[in-house]
């Protein structure tokens, strides 16, 4: 286990270099940051806990970058995600700036579920961008509420504070009384 301020990393076979500000975790990697300032829905800052787990991790404390590799899970109380690999970028105050995850990504926020090849999550900027692997393997955003629908596209960009969504090459599925109906099924519109 290694601690720096309110950030704690732990795992099996941990290598710490104080001179290089670097930590390597060879298995069972976990990172917890308890001093993260998060903007709430009322735009006031609150403290939150960020939890990131993976098979292994490299943490460059000087640069504030953590490479998580193998069965990555991330949770900041607002969003959770699972992926094959992720880069977590922190500021000098342990504030979460950005997460970039790749490979079999699943993103969850309340009743919304997203599936894609790559995702960029910038909490302070209030944006999530999901990228498809290809046109035949689109990014998908599903609203699991009773009246929810589904979006597919090569890129799905949404603002977390405004519920605004932009979709490239969209396929939009909405529920009607008896079935699911597709809107823009051939990728027309934006």
Backbone as CSV, one residue per row, in Angstrom:
resi,resn,N_x,N_y,N_z,CA_x,CA_y,CA_z,C_x,C_y,C_z
1,UNK,0.858,-1.174,0.000,0.000,0.000,0.000,0.902,1.234,0.000
2,UNK,0.503,2.253,-0.768,1.229,3.518,-0.782,0.219,4.643,-0.688
3,UNK,0.509,5.662,0.128,-0.393,6.792,0.307,0.329,8.082,-0.035
4,UNK,-0.394,8.970,-0.708,0.123,10.306,-0.997,-1.034,11.267,-0.795
5,UNK,-0.987,12.044,0.264,-2.120,12.905,0.580,-3.343,12.051,0.835
6,UNK,-4.416,12.319,0.132,-5.653,11.561,0.299,-5.800,10.469,-0.755
7,UNK,-4.741,10.212,-1.529,-4.782,9.162,-2.530,-4.041,7.938,-1.997
8,UNK,-4.691,6.800,-2.133,-4.111,5.550,-1.652,-4.115,4.541,-2.791
9,UNK,-2.975,3.910,-3.023,-2.893,2.827,-3.990,-2.472,1.574,-3.248
10,UNK,-3.004,0.442,-3.676,-2.639,-0.810,-3.025,-2.726,-1.938,-4.037
11,UNK,-2.155,-3.066,-3.667,-2.193,-4.236,-4.523,-1.118,-5.213,-4.123
12,UNK,-0.930,-6.220,-4.937,0.110,-7.214,-4.711,1.324,-6.858,-5.555
13,UNK,2.476,-7.072,-5.007,3.738,-6.788,-5.702,3.803,-5.315,-6.108
14,UNK,3.909,-4.450,-5.135,3.931,-3.008,-5.357,5.377,-2.525,-5.379
15,UNK,5.702,-1.726,-6.394,7.018,-1.084,-6.493,6.809,0.415,-6.363
16,UNK,7.514,1.050,-5.432,7.399,2.486,-5.213,8.771,3.113,-5.389
17,UNK,8.841,4.148,-6.207,10.062,4.929,-6.360,9.757,6.361,-5.922
18,UNK,10.225,6.724,-4.726,9.997,8.081,-4.233,10.763,9.090,-5.070
19,UNK,11.953,8.723,-5.517,12.772,9.643,-6.313,12.103,9.987,-7.642
20,UNK,11.426,9.011,-8.244,10.780,9.213,-9.542,9.291,9.543,-9.420
21,UNK,8.742,9.582,-8.181,7.309,9.824,-7.994,6.473,8.812,-8.765
22,UNK,6.812,7.541,-8.659,6.198,6.519,-9.494,5.851,5.298,-8.657
23,UNK,4.685,4.701,-8.933,4.256,3.480,-8.265,3.826,2.488,-9.341
24,UNK,4.311,1.253,-9.254,3.862,0.166,-10.136,3.197,-0.890,-9.269
25,UNK,2.040,-1.362,-9.700,1.339,-2.429,-9.003,1.160,-3.556,-10.005
26,UNK,1.722,-4.705,-9.686,1.762,-5.807,-10.641,0.530,-6.692,-10.625
27,UNK,-0.280,-6.653,-9.569,-1.545,-7.388,-9.571,-2.467,-6.835,-8.487
28,UNK,-3.763,-7.035,-8.684,-4.800,-6.603,-7.750,-4.696,-5.112,-7.424
29,UNK,-4.569,-4.273,-8.444,-4.386,-2.834,-8.247,-5.683,-2.158,-7.830
30,UNK,-5.585,-1.273,-6.838,-6.710,-0.462,-6.394,-6.213,0.941,-6.117
31,UNK,-7.008,1.920,-6.502,-6.706,3.312,-6.205,-7.949,3.938,-5.606
32,UNK,-7.781,4.638,-4.490,-8.867,5.380,-3.866,-8.379,6.798,-3.649
33,UNK,-9.196,7.752,-4.018,-8.883,9.148,-3.754,-10.060,9.735,-3.005
34,UNK,-9.807,10.190,-1.786,-10.877,10.698,-0.935,-10.944,12.221,-0.911
35,UNK,-10.087,12.875,-1.649,-10.003,14.332,-1.603,-10.358,14.931,-2.948
36,UNK,-11.317,14.346,-3.581,-11.671,14.779,-4.925,-12.805,15.770,-4.851
37,UNK,-12.636,16.915,-5.474,-13.708,17.907,-5.532,-14.572,17.587,-6.742
38,UNK,-15.843,17.435,-6.496,-16.776,17.078,-7.548,-17.890,18.108,-7.577
39,UNK,-18.253,18.562,-8.768,-19.368,19.485,-8.892,-20.662,18.698,-8.809
40,UNK,-21.508,19.099,-7.884,-22.798,18.440,-7.761,-23.752,19.022,-8.800
41,UNK,-24.962,18.508,-8.842,-25.933,18.996,-9.817,-26.295,20.460,-9.571
42,UNK,-26.035,20.979,-8.352,-26.288,22.383,-8.061,-25.041,23.232,-8.301
43,UNK,-24.011,22.677,-8.948,-22.751,23.343,-9.270,-21.945,23.768,-8.046
44,UNK,-22.193,23.166,-6.892,-21.348,23.419,-5.736,-20.373,22.259,-5.609
45,UNK,-19.199,22.517,-5.057,-18.189,21.476,-4.932,-18.448,20.639,-3.687
46,UNK,-18.301,19.344,-3.836,-18.430,18.422,-2.717,-17.260,17.460,-2.758
47,UNK,-16.975,16.826,-1.651,-15.938,15.807,-1.635,-16.557,14.487,-2.069
48,UNK,-15.804,13.695,-2.769,-16.274,12.405,-3.248,-15.122,11.426,-3.169
49,UNK,-15.442,10.174,-3.304,-14.423,9.137,-3.342,-14.407,8.542,-4.733
50,UNK,-13.234,8.478,-5.321,-13.063,7.813,-6.598,-12.401,6.474,-6.318
51,UNK,-12.947,5.427,-6.877,-12.389,4.097,-6.722,-12.075,3.546,-8.108
52,UNK,-10.828,3.109,-8.315,-10.426,2.492,-9.577,-9.719,1.193,-9.239
53,UNK,-10.129,0.114,-9.890,-9.517,-1.199,-9.653,-9.142,-1.814,-10.992
54,UNK,-8.070,-2.585,-10.988,-7.615,-3.259,-12.204,-6.673,-4.384,-11.804
55,UNK,-6.268,-5.168,-12.797,-5.295,-6.215,-12.514,-3.939,-5.610,-12.175
56,UNK,-3.524,-4.581,-12.940,-2.250,-3.934,-12.659,-2.341,-2.460,-12.982
57,UNK,-1.395,-1.680,-12.421,-1.447,-0.234,-12.607,-0.057,0.369,-12.551
58,UNK,0.112,1.467,-13.278,1.302,2.315,-13.202,0.801,3.705,-12.854
59,UNK,1.317,4.281,-11.768,0.856,5.576,-11.279,2.034,6.531,-11.253
60,UNK,2.004,7.510,-12.151,3.023,8.554,-12.189,2.485,9.725,-11.373
61,UNK,2.899,9.803,-10.112,2.384,10.831,-9.208,2.767,12.231,-9.667
62,UNK,3.968,12.375,-10.206,4.427,13.681,-10.666,3.556,14.248,-11.773
63,UNK,3.124,13.400,-12.691,2.272,13.828,-13.814,0.790,13.697,-13.511
64,UNK,0.445,12.954,-12.450,-0.958,12.748,-12.111,-1.674,11.846,-13.097
65,UNK,-0.964,10.826,-13.614,-1.537,9.911,-14.597,-1.425,8.490,-14.076
66,UNK,-2.532,7.760,-14.167,-2.548,6.363,-13.749,-2.992,5.527,-14.934
67,UNK,-2.187,4.544,-15.314,-2.572,3.581,-16.340,-3.071,2.343,-15.621
68,UNK,-4.328,2.018,-15.830,-4.945,0.831,-15.239,-5.133,-0.181,-16.367
69,UNK,-4.730,-1.423,-16.111,-4.755,-2.431,-17.173,-5.359,-3.731,-16.661
70,UNK,-6.329,-4.260,-17.401,-6.930,-5.552,-17.105,-8.123,-5.462,-16.170
71,UNK,-9.303,-5.749,-16.679,-10.553,-5.752,-15.896,-10.681,-4.501,-15.037
72,UNK,-10.648,-3.359,-15.683,-10.714,-2.073,-14.990,-12.147,-1.774,-14.567
73,UNK,-12.317,-1.306,-13.341,-13.589,-0.759,-12.880,-13.311,0.620,-12.293
74,UNK,-14.222,1.530,-12.537,-14.098,2.917,-12.084,-15.438,3.341,-11.522
75,UNK,-15.422,4.057,-10.389,-16.655,4.572,-9.810,-16.342,5.877,-9.090
76,UNK,-17.073,6.947,-9.449,-16.887,8.226,-8.754,-18.182,8.696,-8.099
77,UNK,-19.113,7.779,-7.922,-20.382,8.130,-7.305,-21.420,8.607,-8.296
78,UNK,-20.996,9.193,-9.387,-21.915,9.648,-10.425,-21.891,8.697,-11.614
79,UNK,-20.689,8.343,-12.063,-20.515,7.423,-13.182,-19.700,6.228,-12.715
80,UNK,-20.024,5.082,-13.287,-19.176,3.915,-13.105,-18.909,3.354,-14.498
81,UNK,-17.750,2.746,-14.647,-17.434,2.134,-15.933,-16.576,0.912,-15.733
82,UNK,-16.614,0.057,-16.728,-15.764,-1.130,-16.786,-15.131,-1.134,-18.169
83,UNK,-13.855,-1.535,-18.237,-13.136,-1.538,-19.517,-11.928,-2.454,-19.405
84,UNK,-11.299,-2.691,-20.547,-10.071,-3.481,-20.569,-8.882,-2.677,-20.054
85,UNK,-8.872,-1.366,-20.359,-7.750,-0.499,-20.002,-8.268,0.918,-19.809
86,UNK,-7.638,1.673,-18.897,-8.050,3.068,-18.684,-6.870,3.907,-18.232
87,UNK,-6.903,5.173,-18.638,-5.965,6.178,-18.148,-6.787,7.128,-17.293
88,UNK,-6.340,7.349,-16.069,-7.006,8.258,-15.148,-6.073,9.442,-14.937
89,UNK,-6.581,10.650,-15.192,-5.777,11.862,-15.069,-6.276,12.657,-13.869
90,UNK,-5.356,12.959,-12.940,-5.674,13.724,-11.739,-4.927,15.045,-11.771
91,UNK,-5.484,16.053,-11.107,-4.744,17.303,-10.950,-3.865,17.161,-9.710
92,UNK,-3.055,18.161,-9.425,-2.170,18.127,-8.268,-2.902,18.055,-6.946
93,UNK,-4.186,18.390,-6.946,-4.982,18.339,-5.716,-5.804,17.056,-5.638
94,UNK,-5.461,16.061,-6.417,-6.172,14.783,-6.502,-7.554,14.909,-7.123
95,UNK,-7.828,16.031,-7.746,-9.104,16.198,-8.412,-9.098,15.416,-9.717
96,UNK,-10.141,14.650,-9.931,-10.275,13.883,-11.158,-10.492,14.839,-12.320
97,UNK,-9.608,14.800,-13.305,-9.766,15.642,-14.491,-10.439,14.869,-15.611
98,UNK,-9.923,13.662,-15.883,-10.365,12.960,-17.083,-10.099,11.465,-16.937
99,UNK,-10.953,10.679,-17.575,-10.754,9.231,-17.700,-10.900,8.890,-19.170
100,UNK,-9.940,8.149,-19.698,-10.012,7.626,-21.053,-9.955,6.108,-20.921
101,UNK,-11.002,5.431,-21.365,-11.071,3.976,-21.248,-11.242,3.374,-22.636
102,UNK,-10.597,2.222,-22.838,-10.690,1.539,-24.134,-10.939,0.050,-23.937
103,UNK,-11.589,-0.535,-24.921,-11.805,-1.969,-24.962,-12.998,-2.438,-24.160
104,UNK,-14.056,-2.839,-24.836,-15.263,-3.396,-24.205,-15.751,-2.524,-23.059
105,UNK,-15.990,-1.255,-23.335,-16.363,-0.294,-22.304,-17.860,-0.368,-22.014
106,UNK,-18.188,-0.367,-20.725,-19.575,-0.249,-20.264,-19.617,0.921,-19.292
107,UNK,-20.507,1.895,-19.543,-20.636,3.097,-18.725,-22.040,3.117,-18.125
108,UNK,-22.137,3.452,-16.841,-23.429,3.498,-16.176,-23.593,4.823,-15.444
109,UNK,-24.773,5.419,-15.594,-25.156,6.619,-14.854,-26.642,6.523,-14.606
110,UNK,-27.026,6.185,-13.385,-28.443,6.034,-13.068,-29.100,4.999,-13.950
111,UNK,-30.119,5.416,-14.688,-30.845,4.499,-15.569,-30.268,4.429,-16.972
112,UNK,-29.156,5.115,-17.201,-28.539,5.110,-18.528,-27.361,4.143,-18.546
113,UNK,-27.293,3.348,-19.619,-26.214,2.388,-19.815,-25.603,2.641,-21.184
114,UNK,-24.280,2.691,-21.246,-23.602,2.900,-22.513,-22.624,1.782,-22.778
115,UNK,-22.483,1.421,-24.045,-21.559,0.375,-24.459,-20.819,0.863,-25.688
116,UNK,-19.481,0.764,-25.650,-18.703,1.286,-26.758,-17.293,0.710,-26.728
117,UNK,-16.486,1.104,-27.710,-15.093,0.661,-27.768,-14.180,1.574,-26.964
118,UNK,-14.479,2.909,-26.974,-13.670,3.888,-26.239,-14.592,4.938,-25.646
119,UNK,-14.172,5.486,-24.499,-14.944,6.560,-23.887,-14.003,7.597,-23.284
120,UNK,-14.409,8.846,-23.361,-13.721,9.955,-22.706,-14.717,10.559,-21.725
121,UNK,-14.320,10.639,-20.458,-15.165,11.222,-19.420,-14.393,12.375,-18.788
122,UNK,-14.925,13.585,-18.924,-14.344,14.771,-18.298,-15.379,15.340,-17.350
123,UNK,-15.200,15.077,-16.068,-16.219,15.446,-15.079,-16.414,16.954,-14.997
124,UNK,-15.344,17.727,-14.823,-15.500,19.183,-14.661,-16.040,19.852,-15.909
125,UNK,-15.713,19.330,-17.081,-16.255,19.876,-18.328,-17.680,19.380,-18.572
126,UNK,-18.102,18.377,-17.805,-19.462,17.863,-17.922,-19.725,17.146,-19.217
127,UNK,-18.759,16.334,-19.678,-19.007,15.641,-20.939,-18.533,14.192,-20.910
128,UNK,-19.259,13.395,-21.664,-18.913,11.997,-21.910,-19.002,11.798,-23.417
129,UNK,-17.950,11.255,-24.009,-17.949,10.976,-25.446,-17.667,9.487,-25.627
130,UNK,-18.602,8.800,-26.259,-18.473,7.369,-26.524,-18.173,7.175,-28.009
131,UNK,-17.220,6.295,-28.303,-16.810,6.046,-29.685,-17.057,4.582,-30.052
132,UNK,-17.539,4.373,-31.271,-17.775,3.023,-31.782,-16.469,2.384,-32.212
133,UNK,-16.467,1.080,-32.257,-15.329,0.362,-32.844,-15.339,0.547,-34.352
134,UNK,-16.540,0.504,-34.943,-16.721,0.684,-36.384,-18.212,0.956,-36.624
135,UNK,-18.582,1.214,-37.872,-20.002,1.434,-38.172,-20.824,0.179,-37.918
136,UNK,-20.205,-0.987,-38.052,-20.937,-2.230,-37.800,-20.954,-2.592,-36.317
137,UNK,-20.123,-1.947,-35.515,-20.126,-2.136,-34.063,-20.257,-0.759,-33.406
138,UNK,-21.479,-0.183,-33.450,-21.664,1.195,-32.992,-21.590,1.331,-31.473
139,UNK,-21.424,2.568,-31.027,-21.594,2.894,-29.616,-23.092,2.901,-29.349
140,UNK,-23.498,2.451,-28.145,-24.919,2.369,-27.815,-25.173,3.043,-26.472
141,UNK,-26.228,3.820,-26.404,-26.666,4.451,-25.169,-28.113,4.046,-24.952
142,UNK,-28.378,3.387,-23.828,-29.700,2.836,-23.549,-30.264,3.490,-22.293
143,UNK,-31.488,3.990,-22.402,-32.216,4.501,-21.241,-33.101,3.359,-20.766
144,UNK,-32.837,2.820,-19.582,-33.555,1.641,-19.105,-34.839,1.984,-18.351
145,UNK,-35.218,3.261,-18.329,-36.484,3.622,-17.683,-37.648,3.055,-18.487
146,UNK,-38.837,3.074,-17.924,-39.993,2.452,-18.578,-40.333,3.084,-19.927
147,UNK,-40.039,4.364,-20.107,-40.327,5.002,-21.385,-39.054,5.334,-22.163
148,UNK,-37.952,4.729,-21.783,-36.653,5.015,-22.403,-36.516,4.459,-23.799
149,UNK,-35.439,4.840,-24.434,-35.143,4.384,-25.785,-33.673,4.032,-25.897
150,UNK,-33.194,4.005,-27.132,-31.812,3.620,-27.375,-31.254,4.451,-28.523
151,UNK,-29.985,4.858,-28.366,-29.254,5.553,-29.424,-28.077,4.693,-29.839
152,UNK,-27.800,4.686,-31.134,-26.592,4.050,-31.650,-25.927,5.033,-32.587
153,UNK,-24.604,4.979,-32.657,-23.893,5.843,-33.575,-22.403,5.609,-33.512
154,UNK,-21.678,6.250,-34.419,-20.224,6.101,-34.418,-19.580,6.949,-33.323
155,UNK,-20.304,8.024,-32.898,-19.849,8.856,-31.779,-21.091,9.381,-31.076
156,UNK,-21.124,9.199,-29.760,-22.223,9.728,-28.963,-21.602,10.674,-27.946
157,UNK,-22.009,11.947,-28.014,-21.465,12.982,-27.141,-22.606,13.551,-26.319
158,UNK,-22.473,13.461,-24.992,-23.516,14.074,-24.184,-22.939,14.876,-23.041
159,UNK,-23.670,15.943,-22.730,-23.311,16.825,-21.618,-24.043,16.329,-20.380
160,UNK,-23.286,16.128,-19.318,-23.860,15.541,-18.110,-24.790,16.493,-17.379
161,UNK,-24.602,17.796,-17.539,-25.411,18.752,-16.808,-26.628,19.243,-17.585
162,UNK,-26.732,18.940,-18.859,-27.816,19.478,-19.666,-28.658,18.409,-20.355
163,UNK,-28.302,17.138,-20.198,-29.027,16.062,-20.891,-29.094,16.320,-22.393
164,UNK,-28.067,16.945,-22.936,-27.973,17.227,-24.364,-27.122,16.144,-25.010
165,UNK,-27.588,15.578,-26.128,-26.898,14.473,-26.784,-26.707,14.791,-28.261
166,UNK,-25.501,14.540,-28.772,-25.216,14.619,-30.205,-24.765,13.234,-30.647
167,UNK,-25.277,12.778,-31.779,-24.950,11.440,-32.267,-24.533,11.532,-33.724
168,UNK,-23.373,10.978,-34.061,-22.932,10.874,-35.452,-23.425,9.545,-36.009
169,UNK,-23.943,9.561,-37.237,-24.509,8.372,-37.897,-25.557,7.711,-37.004
170,UNK,-26.596,8.455,-36.617,-27.517,7.974,-35.590,-28.510,6.925,-36.044
171,UNK,-28.799,6.034,-35.134,-29.970,5.168,-35.181,-30.638,5.388,-33.836
172,UNK,-31.865,5.869,-33.857,-32.583,6.196,-32.636,-33.781,5.272,-32.534
173,UNK,-33.883,4.560,-31.440,-34.998,3.645,-31.220,-35.821,4.187,-30.058
174,UNK,-37.107,4.365,-30.296,-38.014,4.858,-29.264,-39.111,3.832,-29.048
175,UNK,-39.615,3.776,-27.824,-40.696,2.852,-27.510,-42.029,3.493,-27.876
176,UNK,-42.872,2.710,-28.504,-44.255,3.129,-28.740,-45.126,2.229,-27.890
177,UNK,-46.423,2.305,-28.046,-47.322,1.494,-27.217,-47.083,-0.001,-27.353
178,UNK,-46.715,-0.466,-28.548,-46.640,-1.906,-28.737,-45.287,-2.425,-29.203
179,UNK,-44.384,-1.555,-29.639,-43.123,-2.048,-30.163,-42.064,-0.947,-30.173
180,UNK,-40.858,-1.327,-30.542,-39.771,-0.361,-30.668,-39.703,0.089,-32.111
181,UNK,-39.625,1.386,-32.341,-39.597,1.943,-33.676,-38.282,2.671,-33.886
182,UNK,-37.657,2.476,-35.045,-36.389,3.141,-35.336,-36.632,4.445,-36.074
183,UNK,-35.884,5.460,-35.686,-35.901,6.755,-36.354,-34.513,6.945,-36.928
184,UNK,-34.373,7.459,-38.138,-33.089,7.579,-38.829,-32.391,6.221,-38.932
185,UNK,-33.059,5.151,-39.380,-32.426,3.827,-39.395,-31.248,3.713,-40.353
186,UNK,-31.129,4.603,-41.308,-30.009,4.518,-42.250,-28.922,5.538,-41.936
187,UNK,-28.904,6.058,-40.709,-27.848,6.984,-40.300,-28.049,8.393,-40.793
188,UNK,-29.283,8.747,-41.209,-29.529,10.125,-41.659,-29.724,11.012,-40.444
189,UNK,-29.335,12.243,-40.565,-29.576,13.216,-39.506,-28.477,13.260,-38.476
190,UNK,-28.584,14.238,-37.617,-27.621,14.382,-36.518,-28.313,15.033,-35.350
